[in-house]
Amino acid sequence: MNGEELAIEGDLALQGDRVEIQLERQIEHSPVRVWEMLTDSVHLARWLAPGVIEQRAGGRVQLEFGNSGTPIDCHIRACEPPRLLAYSWSSGDDPERPLTWKLDPLESGEATRLRLTLSLPNDDLVPIACAGWDAHLEMLMAALEGISIHFPADRFRQARAVFSELAKEKLAA
């Protein structure tokens, strides 16, 4: 990125023995369009991973990251199209890592405030998870514009540094 600083934002808060993370984007697309990107198999593969999300409470979430990560196989906790989707970012006996997508319409429904909330164990992986989701949100934004981008490694590295500092500041005992 030629030393260019990226706008990387998020919030961390300690909730008991877990860390709650909030990442937010304002998107110039309707909640219905953003929902399609979050739940449709064809679109998921363009910004996150190949897989299937059964759009109903109790439905399965199966995402396959190949060599780059652990496969996700869990069930939907809440599903209210096109405004709320919640499931755990885990598989099998892995620790629960709940995440919630919330979509709020803006500007007469032609734009969306997308809020991703993550609940993670309070460990050294928090900045990595935050940076990974920040990078995938950038991929989502590009996919919404019909542009396919590879995982933005430069952004990931910068976001990891930002979230590492934020974690030191907000989560220090």
C-alpha contacts under 8 A as a table, 3 or more apart, distances in Angstrom:
res1	aa1	res2	aa2	distance
1	M	4	E	5.44
1	M	154	D	6.69
6	L	155	R	7.22
6	L	158	Q	7.65
8	I	134	D	7.74
8	I	159	A	6.15
8	I	162	V	7.30
9	E	23	L	7.03
9	E	24	E	7.97
10	G	21	I	7.07
10	G	22	Q	5.60
10	G	23	L	4.82
10	G	24	E	7.06
10	G	163	F	7.96
11	D	21	I	5.62
11	D	22	Q	5.14
11	D	23	L	6.82
11	D	166	L	7.92
12	L	19	V	6.58
12	L	20	E	5.69
12	L	21	I	4.63
12	L	22	Q	6.61
12	L	166	L	7.26
12	L	167	A	6.92
12	L	170	K	6.65
12	L	171	L	7.85
13	A	19	V	5.67
13	A	20	E	5.26
13	A	21	I	6.64
13	A	170	K	6.52
13	A	171	L	7.02
14	L	17	D	7.05
14	L	18	R	5.98
14	L	19	V	4.67
14	L	20	E	6.25
14	L	122	N	7.98
14	L	170	K	7.66
14	L	171	L	6.28
15	Q	18	R	5.24
15	Q	19	V	5.74
15	Q	20	E	6.42
16	G	19	V	7.86
17	D	121	P	6.76
17	D	122	N	6.20
18	R	119	S	6.39
18	R	120	L	5.45
18	R	121	P	4.66
18	R	122	N	4.98
19	V	118	L	7.91
19	V	119	S	5.63
19	V	120	L	5.20
19	V	121	P	6.18
19	V	122	N	5.48
19	V	126	V	7.78
20	E	117	T	6.82
20	E	118	L	5.60
20	E	119	S	4.60
20	E	120	L	6.54
21	I	116	L	7.94
21	I	117	T	5.50
21	I	118	L	5.01
21	I	119	S	6.45
21	I	120	L	7.99
21	I	130	C	7.47
22	Q	115	R	6.80
22	Q	116	L	5.74
22	Q	117	T	4.64
22	Q	118	L	6.62
23	L	115	R	5.82
23	L	116	L	5.16
23	L	117	T	6.53
23	L	134	D	7.33
24	E	113	R	7.06
24	E	114	L	5.56
24	E	115	R	4.41
24	E	116	L	6.19
25	R	113	R	5.88
25	R	114	L	5.23
25	R	115	R	6.62
26	Q	111	A	7.28
26	Q	112	T	5.77
26	Q	113	R	4.57
26	Q	114	L	6.22
27	I	30	S	7.94
27	I	111	A	5.60
27	I	112	T	5.13
27	I	113	R	6.30
27	I	114	L	7.23
27	I	141	M	7.46
28	E	110	E	6.63
28	E	111	A	4.40
28	E	112	T	6.49
29	H	33	R	6.24
29	H	34	V	6.65
29	H	110	E	5.60
29	H	111	A	4.59
29	H	112	T	6.17
29	H	144	L	7.78
30	S	33	R	5.29
30	S	34	V	6.38
30	S	105	P	6.86
30	S	109	G	5.63
30	S	110	E	4.56
30	S	111	A	4.81
30	S	112	T	5.73
31	P	34	V	5.03
31	P	35	W	5.89
31	P	82	P	6.01
31	P	83	R	7.00
31	P	103	L	6.06
31	P	104	D	6.94
31	P	105	P	6.02
31	P	109	G	7.10
31	P	110	E	7.74
31	P	111	A	6.95
31	P	112	T	5.50
32	V	35	W	5.08
32	V	36	E	6.36
32	V	81	P	7.95
32	V	82	P	5.57
33	R	36	E	5.19
33	R	37	M	6.63
34	V	37	M	5.12
34	V	38	L	6.40
34	V	112	T	7.76
34	V	144	L	7.54
35	W	38	L	5.04
35	W	39	T	6.16
35	W	81	P	7.16
35	W	82	P	5.48
35	W	83	R	7.52
35	W	103	L	7.93
36	E	39	T	5.30
36	E	40	D	5.29
36	E	43	H	7.20
37	M	40	D	5.91
37	M	43	H	5.06
37	M	44	L	6.09
37	M	140	L	7.51
37	M	144	L	7.43
38	L	43	H	7.38
38	L	44	L	6.29
39	T	43	H	7.57
39	T	44	L	6.68
39	T	52	V	7.60
39	T	53	I	5.69
39	T	54	E	7.88
39	T	55	Q	7.18
40	D	43	H	5.41
40	D	44	L	6.02
40	D	52	V	7.33
40	D	53	I	7.14
41	S	44	L	5.09
41	S	45	A	6.43
41	S	50	P	6.70
41	S	51	G	5.74
41	S	52	V	5.34
41	S	53	I	7.16
42	V	45	A	5.70
42	V	46	R	7.10
42	V	50	P	7.73
43	H	46	R	5.26
43	H	47	W	7.05
43	H	143	A	7.86
44	L	47	W	5.69
44	L	48	L	5.40
44	L	49	A	5.79
44	L	50	P	6.13
44	L	51	G	6.95
45	A	48	L	5.65
45	A	49	A	4.47
45	A	50	P	4.22
45	A	51	G	6.96
46	R	49	A	7.06
46	R	50	P	7.97
46	R	139	M	7.84
46	R	140	L	7.82
46	R	143	A	6.48
46	R	148	S	6.59
47	W	136	H	6.30
47	W	137	L	7.90
47	W	139	M	4.98
47	W	140	L	5.12
47	W	143	A	6.38
47	W	148	S	7.71
47	W	149	I	7.97
48	L	136	H	6.22
48	L	139	M	7.64
48	L	140	L	7.68
49	A	63	L	5.94
49	A	64	E	5.97
49	A	65	F	5.68
50	P	63	L	5.77
50	P	64	E	5.64
50	P	65	F	7.20
51	G	61	V	7.61
51	G	62	Q	5.32
51	G	63	L	4.21
51	G	64	E	5.99
52	V	60	R	7.55
52	V	61	V	5.89
52	V	62	Q	5.30
52	V	63	L	6.48
53	I	59	G	7.16
53	I	60	R	5.97
53	I	61	V	4.56
53	I	62	Q	6.49
54	E	59	G	4.72
54	E	60	R	5.41
54	E	61	V	6.48
54	E	76	I	7.84
55	Q	59	G	6.25
55	Q	76	I	7.81
55	Q	79	C	6.41
56	R	59	G	5.14
56	R	76	I	6.82
56	R	78	A	7.32
56	R	79	C	5.41
56	R	80	E	7.94
57	A	75	H	7.68
57	A	76	I	5.18
57	A	77	R	5.54
57	A	78	A	5.11
57	A	79	C	5.46
58	G	75	H	5.26
58	G	76	I	4.93
58	G	77	R	6.19
58	G	78	A	7.83
59	G	75	H	5.35
59	G	76	I	5.28
60	R	73	D	7.03
60	R	74	C	5.76
60	R	75	H	4.43
60	R	76	I	6.19
61	V	72	I	6.98
61	V	73	D	5.54
61	V	74	C	5.23
61	V	75	H	5.59
61	V	76	I	6.69
61	V	87	Y	7.71
62	Q	71	P	7.33
62	Q	72	I	5.34
62	Q	73	D	4.55
62	Q	74	C	6.76
63	L	71	P	5.72
63	L	72	I	4.97
63	L	73	D	6.74
64	E	70	T	7.48
64	E	71	P	4.73
64	E	72	I	6.57
65	F	68	S	5.57
65	F	69	G	5.14
65	F	70	T	6.38
65	F	71	P	5.75
66	G	69	G	6.47
66	G	70	T	7.79
66	G	71	P	7.51
71	P	90	S	7.89
71	P	91	S	6.90
72	I	89	W	6.33
72	I	90	S	5.33
72	I	91	S	5.04
73	D	90	S	6.53
73	D	91	S	4.68
73	D	92	G	7.02
74	C	87	Y	7.12
74	C	88	S	6.39
74	C	89	W	7.54
74	C	90	S	6.50
74	C	91	S	5.81
74	C	92	G	7.60
75	H	87	Y	6.15
75	H	88	S	7.31
76	I	79	C	6.94
76	I	85	L	7.48
76	I	86	A	5.88
76	I	87	Y	4.54
76	I	88	S	7.54
77	R	85	L	7.72
77	R	86	A	5.29
77	R	87	Y	5.16
77	R	88	S	7.95
78	A	84	L	7.00
78	A	85	L	5.54
78	A	86	A	4.98
78	A	87	Y	7.11
79	C	84	L	5.66
79	C	85	L	4.64
79	C	86	A	6.56
80	E	83	R	5.75
80	E	84	L	4.94
80	E	85	L	6.43
81	P	84	L	6.23
81	P	85	L	7.52
82	P	103	L	7.01
83	R	101	W	7.77
83	R	102	K	5.54
83	R	103	L	4.55
83	R	104	D	6.50
84	L	100	T	7.13
84	L	101	W	5.65
84	L	102	K	4.74
84	L	103	L	6.38
85	L	100	T	5.72
85	L	101	W	5.14
85	L	102	K	6.75
86	A	98	P	7.17
86	A	99	L	5.67
86	A	100	T	4.25
86	A	101	W	6.25
87	Y	98	P	5.67
87	Y	99	L	5.66
87	Y	100	T	6.67
88	S	96	E	6.01
88	S	97	R	5.07
88	S	98	P	3.94
88	S	99	L	5.71
89	W	96	E	7.03
89	W	97	R	5.07
89	W	98	P	5.93
89	W	99	L	6.61
90	S	94	D	5.72
90	S	95	P	6.78
90	S	96	E	6.05
90	S	97	R	6.14
91	S	94	D	5.55
96	E	120	L	7.73
97	R	118	L	6.99
97	R	119	S	5.58
97	R	120	L	5.26
97	R	121	P	7.55
98	P	118	L	5.95
98	P	119	S	5.38
98	P	120	L	7.38
99	L	116	L	6.97
99	L	117	T	5.51
99	L	118	L	4.44
99	L	119	S	6.36
100	T	115	R	7.95
100	T	116	L	5.69
100	T	117	T	5.14
100	T	118	L	6.63
101	W	114	L	7.02
101	W	115	R	5.84
101	W	116	L	4.74
101	W	117	T	6.65
102	K	113	R	8.00
102	K	114	L	5.83
102	K	115	R	5.12
102	K	116	L	6.48
103	L	112	T	6.22
103	L	113	R	5.74
103	L	114	L	4.77
103	L	115	R	6.51
104	D	112	T	5.49
104	D	113	R	5.08
104	D	114	L	6.61
105	P	108	S	7.14
105	P	109	G	4.78
105	P	110	E	7.15
105	P	111	A	5.90
105	P	112	T	4.60
105	P	113	R	6.39
106	L	109	G	5.29
106	L	110	E	6.51
106	L	111	A	4.90
106	L	112	T	5.25
106	L	113	R	6.72
107	E	110	E	5.78
107	E	111	A	5.92
108	S	111	A	7.58
109	G	112	T	7.12
120	L	126	V	6.97
121	P	126	V	7.70
122	N	125	L	8.00
122	N	126	V	6.86
123	D	126	V	6.07
124	D	127	P	7.04
124	D	128	I	8.00
125	L	128	I	5.22
125	L	129	A	6.16
126	V	129	A	5.19
126	V	130	C	6.16
126	V	163	F	7.97
126	V	167	A	7.78
127	P	130	C	5.07
127	P	131	A	6.04
127	P	159	A	7.97
127	P	160	R	5.32
127	P	161	A	7.64
127	P	163	F	4.94
127	P	164	S	5.17
127	P	167	A	7.15
128	I	131	A	5.13
128	I	132	G	6.01
128	I	160	R	5.75
129	A	132	G	5.06
129	A	133	W	6.19
130	C	133	W	5.29
130	C	134	D	6.07
130	C	159	A	7.56
130	C	160	R	7.15
130	C	163	F	6.72
131	A	134	D	4.98
131	A	135	A	6.15
131	A	155	R	7.97
131	A	156	F	5.18
131	A	157	R	7.39
131	A	159	A	4.87
131	A	160	R	4.91
131	A	163	F	7.06
132	G	135	A	5.17
132	G	136	H	6.25
132	G	156	F	6.22
133	W	136	H	4.98
133	W	137	L	6.04
134	D	137	L	5.12
134	D	138	E	6.49
134	D	156	F	7.28
134	D	159	A	7.18
135	A	138	E	5.13
135	A	139	M	6.46
135	A	151	F	6.74
135	A	152	P	5.98
135	A	153	A	7.79
135	A	155	R	6.43
135	A	156	F	5.66
136	H	139	M	4.86
136	H	140	L	6.14
136	H	151	F	7.14
137	L	140	L	4.84
137	L	141	M	6.19
138	E	141	M	5.05
138	E	142	A	6.31
138	E	152	P	7.87
139	M	142	A	5.13
139	M	143	A	6.07
139	M	148	S	7.46
139	M	149	I	6.24
139	M	150	H	7.56
139	M	151	F	7.01
139	M	152	P	7.77
140	L	143	A	5.00
140	L	144	L	6.16
141	M	144	L	5.25
141	M	145	E	6.75
142	A	145	E	5.20
142	A	146	G	6.51
142	A	147	I	5.05
142	A	148	S	6.44
142	A	149	I	6.94
143	A	146	G	4.87
143	A	147	I	5.00
143	A	148	S	5.71
143	A	149	I	7.77
144	L	147	I	7.31
149	I	152	P	7.59
152	P	155	R	5.43
152	P	156	F	6.20
153	A	156	F	4.89
153	A	157	R	6.21
154	D	157	R	5.24
154	D	158	Q	6.35
155	R	158	Q	5.12
155	R	159	A	5.90
156	F	159	A	5.06
156	F	160	R	5.98
157	R	160	R	5.14
157	R	161	A	6.47
158	Q	161	A	5.24
158	Q	162	V	6.32
159	A	162	V	4.95
159	A	163	F	6.00
160	R	163	F	5.20
160	R	164	S	5.91
161	A	164	S	5.05
161	A	165	E	6.35
162	V	165	E	5.37
162	V	166	L	6.26
163	F	166	L	4.79
163	F	167	A	5.91
164	S	167	A	5.14
164	S	168	K	6.31
165	E	168	K	5.12
165	E	169	E	6.24
166	L	169	E	5.06
166	L	170	K	5.95
166	L	171	L	7.97
167	A	170	K	5.23
167	A	171	L	5.22
167	A	172	A	7.32
168	K	171	L	5.68
168	K	172	A	5.46
169	E	172	A	6.05
